[in-house]
Amino acid sequence: MRFKKIFFRAAALAAAAAMLSCGVWAVDSEYDYDFQIDVSMFSNAELGTVGGDTVGESGAEITRGPDSISINGYEKQLSRPIIYMDGAPMIALNSLRDFMECSVYYDPSLYTAYVIKGMYSVRVALGSNLAIINNTYSDNWSKPLVNYGGELYAPVESLMSSIWYTADCSSGVKIVSHAKERYGYAYSGDVHVVYIDPLNIHVQEIVNRSAESSGRPNYSNSTFFGWESDGDTYSVGILVSDGRVISDVITHGSPVTTLIVHYDGSVEIKRVSNIHDERNVLFAVSGVGVLPEVTASAEGFYGTFDIDRYTNRTYLGYNRDINKIVLCVSPSTTLARAGQVLSGLGCASGLALDGGGSAALGLDNGVRFSSDGRKQYAVLYWD
């Protein structure tokens, strides 16, 4: 267990108002930590090519490395290659965006770079290996931040450790955000509740088979689907699994509420028009919004397609405090009730998947919520 970083929640709203009036920017964090970065003098706040007048690295042996990394078990191409400085792998700060949801800034007047990722703020000066975490704690990096060819490079293993990742550079460059965990299960009233690690959820195409015949020990039904004239099923929603886009359909021509897991394990739920426009998508499934409000009409579910009725339902949310996707299956439930259940389980937003006779759940502990046996297009599954 690591004890070097201890974080406390800060009340940032009043401080943010004061900072905005004096040219200091408070960086919004999903955990409401107060990250303060003075960008009033930045001539290059968004990190781009670093000017030739910045501190560089001299006397080091530098060689070019691979153009890709493994992130959470999946290969991702980098816009800038890894380099090796005296044998140590270094990554361009600009290339972090290729596989990680983060922000990177540079203050040329202070020769200082900033990396903002989730609840971590890292600041380090060029030529220095002392990284300041959340303006409070420090890490001593194995190599300094350097300017190589107009790009800022940091030691991979040290940088990843500073933002609570693990990097294995013994064979290639392999990065994981955290270990996958098995699912959790609870039954409350008539609601089956499954807690799933965001990096541990996938999609399996089961064209023309029932959810129960997927062969997976842990599964649920997924997004909406239709039938061709010959009886074959097809998706009418968004589905992405392990970075592969399976389906990119906006169900009724309007943006659809979609749960997205990024390669770094972060989760967001929002309305999406084209999943190809989103960055770093590891997993995605669309449905219809139920929290913070029901968005069925805005997403085209009215008239013939009205789905806001009492019926069996499968619905998803995200509990940020415990970093878990919350999947629920329950009988005779409205969309509004599904949103209320998710809210009670600590979710701020959520969506309903296909329901009615499609709703299904199977767990390796013997729990079953059976569909009506209809042929579906895809299931969600987890370990």
N, C-alpha and C positions, 0 to 999 in steps of 0.2 A: 504494500500500500504506500502511496506517495503522500507525504505530509508537507511538502515545501510550498504548496499553494492552497491558501484558505481564503474563501471569498465571502463577503457579506453583502446582502442586498442593500442598495442605497436608494433613498428617496431623491430622485433626480429632477423632478419637475420644476421645483423652485430654482434649483441651481441652473437648469437649462435656460430658463428665462433670463437670469442674470448674465449668463455667458453670451447669449445671443446679442445682448446690448453692447458687449465689449469686444466683439470680434472673435470669440472663442466658440468653437463648434462642439456640441455634445453629441457624440455618436450614438444613435439609437441601437440598443441591444435587445435581443429577444428575451433576455433575462433581467432587463431594467437596471443593469449596472451602469454606473456613471463614468463613461469613458470620455475624458476631456482632451481634445487635441486642438492646439492653437494653429489654425490654418490661415490666419489673417495675412501672413506674409508669404504664403506659398505662391511661387510662380509656376509650380508644377505639382499641384495638389494631387491630381489623378496621376498615378505613376505611369510615365511613358519612358521614352529613351532618356537616360541620364546624361547630362552634359559632360563635356570633357574636362571641366574645371573641378569636378568632384574628386574626392579621395579615391585612389585606386590601390591595387595590390601589386607590389613589386617583388621580384625574386622568387615567386612561387612557380612550380611546374604545373601547368594547366593543360589538360587534355579534354577532348570532347567525348561525351558519353551518349547514352541512348536518348531517343526522342519520345519515349513512352515510360509510363510507370504502371504498377498494379495498385489500384485503389479499392480496398474492400473486396479483393479477389477478382477484380475486373480490369482489363487492360484499357488505359486511356492514353491517347496521343497528346503530346505537349507541343505548344506553339513555339517553345524554345527548348533546346536540348539540355539535359543534365550535363554539367561539366565536372571534372575531377580536379581538385586543387590539392597537390601533394598527396594524391590518392583518396581524398575525402570527397564524396559526392555532394555537389552544390546545386541548388535549384533556383531558377530565376523567379523573383517575386511576381513578375508579370504572369508567369505560367501557372501560378496557383489557381487562377480563375478557370483553367482548363479542367480542373477536377474538384474544385472546392468553392462553396459559396462564401466568399470573403471579400473584404475591401483592402486595398493597399494604397498608401499615400507616401509622398516623399517631400520633405522640407529642404530645399537646396541651401537655404541660408544657414541651416544647422547641420547639413549633411546627415540627416536623420530620416529613417524610414519607419513606417507604422503599418502593422498588419492587424486588422480587426476581424476576428472570427468568433461568432456566437458570443460567449461570455468572456472571451479573452482579448485583451489589447496588448500587443507587443510593440515595443519601440527599441530601436537599436541604431547606433550611429555607424557610418561607414568607417571601416578600418578597426572597429571595435567588436569584441566577442561578448560584451556585457549587454544582455537583453533585459529590459525592464518590463515586467508583466503587470498589467492593470495599475500602472503607476506606483506599485507598492513592492512587489517581489521581483527577484532577479534570477536569471539563468546565466550561467557561464557557458557560452557556446564553444564547441570544439574548434571552430574556425570563425574568423571575423566576417562581417558583411563586406562584400567587395563589389567594385565596379569593374566589370569585365565586358569590354566591347560595347559600352553604353548601356548595359543591363546590370541591375542589382542582383547579386547572387548570395544566398544564405546556405549554411550547411543543412542538408536535408534532415538528418536525424535530430539535430538540436532544435531546428525550427518546429518540426512536428511535435517534439516533446513539449515545447513551450505552449502549444495550443492543444495539448492533451491528446495527441495522437501517438501512434507507435510506428516507427519506420525500421524495416529490416533491409539493410543494404549489402548483406553478405552475398546475395546472388540477384543482381538486378536491383531495382528500387521498389519495395513493396510497402505500402502504407495502409494502415487500418485505423479507423476512428475509435473503435472499441470492440470488445468481443461480443459476438452474437449471443443472445440469451434465449433459452427456451421460453415458450409462451406461458402466460398465466391464465387461469380460468376461474370464473365465479358465476354463481347463479343467484339472481336477486329477483324475487317475485316470479314473473314469468319470462325474465330476460336472461338469455345466455350471454355472458360477457367474456371476451377473449382479449388479453393484453399481449400485443405482438411487438417485438423489437423491430424498428423501422428497416433495419438492414436484413431482416429475415422474412420478408414477404415477397411473393412471386406470383406470376400468372402462368397457368397452363391452358393451352388450347385443347378443348375436348370436343371438337366439332361433331355434332350429331350424337352426343352421348349425354346421359344424365350426370348431374354433379356427383351422385353417389358412385358412379362408375369411373371416376377419375383415377383411382388407384392410389391416391394420396391419403396418408393417415390423418392429416389435418387440413381441412379445406372449407371453403364456403363458396357460394355462387358469386358472380361478379357483376359487370355492368349489363346494360340492356342489349338485347339481341333480336334478330328477326329471322324469318325463314324465306329462303328462295322458293321459287315455284316448284322446284324438284324436291323440296323438303330440307335442303341443306341449311344449316344455321350460319349466320354471319353477325359480326359485331356492329352495333350502332352506338358505340361509345369510344372512349379513349382507354387503351391498354398498353402499358410498357412493362417489360420484365427484364431484369438484368441488363438494362440499357438498350434493349431491342424494342423498337416500336412495332407492336402487333397490330394496333388499330388506332387511327386518328380520325374519328368521326364525331362531329358535333351533332348530337342526337336529332334536334329539330331545327338546325340552322342557326341557333343562338349559342353563345358561349356556355359551356357546361361546367358545373362544379366538379373539381378534380382534386384528388389527394395525390400529391407528388412527394416522393422520397428522392433526395439528391444523393450523389455518390458519397458525400461526406456524412451521410446519415441525417441531415436536417430535413424537416418535413414542413410543407405548406399546403393549405387547402384554399383554392381560389378558383374563379371561373376562367376557363381556358378556351381559346378559339382554335389554336393549332399547337399541338404538343411539340412540334418541331421548332417552335419559337422559344421554347423554354430551355434553360441551360442545365447541363449536368444531371439529367433525369435518369435515375436508376430504376425506379418503379413508378407507375401511375395507374390510377383507375378513376373513371368518371362516374357520376350518377346524377343526383338532383340535390340541390342544397336544402338542408333542414335546420342548420344552425350557423349563424345567429338568427336567421329567419328562413322561412320556407320560400324557395325561389322557383317553384314549379311553373308558374305562369310565365315568368321571364325567360325560362328555358324551354318554352314551347309545349309544356305538358298541360293542355287544356282541351276542351271539346272531346273528340274521340280518344285523345291520349290522356285524359284526366286520370291521374294515379293517386290523388289525394283522397283516399278512402280507408276504411278499416280493412287491413289485410295482413298476411304474414310479411315481415320485413327483415332485410339485412341492411345494416347501416354502420358507418364508420366515422370516427373522430380521431383527434390527436390530443393527448394529455401531455402538455409541455413539461409539467413539473416532474413527471416520472419518465418522460421521453418514451412513451408507448403509443402505438396505434391501438385504438379501442374499437373492436369489432363486436357488434351486437346482433343477435337474431332473436326475434320475439313474434308471437302470434297476435293477430287482431290489433294492429297498431297503425295510427295515422302518421303522416309526415311530421306534423307538429309535435306529437308525442315522442317520436324518435329523437327530435331535437332536444326535448326536455330531458330524456334519458341520458343523452350524451353530455348535456350540460351538467347534470347531476353527477356524472362520472369524471368531471374535471376537464371537459373539452370546451374550447372556445369556439370551435367551428366543426361542421360535420356535413355528411352527405348520405343519402340513401342510395343503395344499389338497386338492382332489379329485385322485385318482390313478388308477392302473390305465390303462385305455384312454383316459382323459381327459387324461392328462399330455401337455403339449405346450409347445414353445418354438420361437420363430422370431426371428431377429435380422437386422438389415440387413447384417451382415457375412457372411451366408450360412449361419450355424449353424442347423441344424434338428433338433428332436427331435419326431417326428411322433406324433400320437394315432392311434387306430384309425379315425379318420374319423367318430366318433359326433357326433350333433347335441348341442350344448351350449347353455347359457343366456347365458354372459358370459365375456369374456376380460379379463385385465389387459394394459395397454399403457403404453409410455413412449417418449419421443423418443430 
